[in-house]
């Protein structure tokens, strides 16, 4: 049911963009190719990688799309040849999607190191507390309660 809703919504939005942008819709499809690839590559049902890449890709594509929308709302033609032939523009757009992939992989590693450092800090605190208890109460504190019960029975 939900898949049909998404498909219908996608068709309506695509139809609207085809009418508004005309040839700009082709530009939009080509610019959003990294997002389409991320959708097929992401095995997770909730598609978190796709969402990150899509957001970064849209953020890099929108500055180029704004003049197209403005021209279409004023019923004026927009010259697409300057966009299709500009390699720095394509580097910027695909670089935005690349930054999305970098966020996915770098943030994963960064979170791992932060959690690992926090765990090491907690372990160090516990060991320091244990050392202070041994200094204050003696080495018998180190024994577990089960060990002292077993020795008392024997």
C-alpha positions, 0 to 999 in steps of 0.5 A: 500500500505504502509503495503504491503511494510513493510511486504515485507521489513520484509520478505526480512530482515528476510530471510537475517537474517535466512540465515546469523544467522541460529540458531541465528535468533531464539535467535534474535526472543526470545530476541525481544519478548518485542518489539513484545509485545509493538507493539501489546500493543501500540494503537497509529497509529504511535506507539511511545511506540513501537519505544522506547521499540524497540530501547532500546531492540535492543541496549541491544541485539546487543552486543550479536549479534555482535559475531554471525554476525562476525562468520557467515561472516567468515563461522564459527559456533557459539555456541548458547548454552552458550547464551540460558543458561546464565540468566544474559544475558537474564536479560540484554536483557529484562532489556533493554526493561524494561528501554524502558518502564521506559523511556516511563512512567518516562519521561511522569511524568517528562515532566508533573512536568516540565510543571507544575513547569513552569506554577506555575512560570509564575503564580507567576510572573504575581501575583507579577507584579499585586501586584506591579501595585496595589502598584503603581497605587492603588486598582482601577487597580484591577477592570476590564474595564467592571466593571468601564463602568457599574458603570459609566452608573448607 
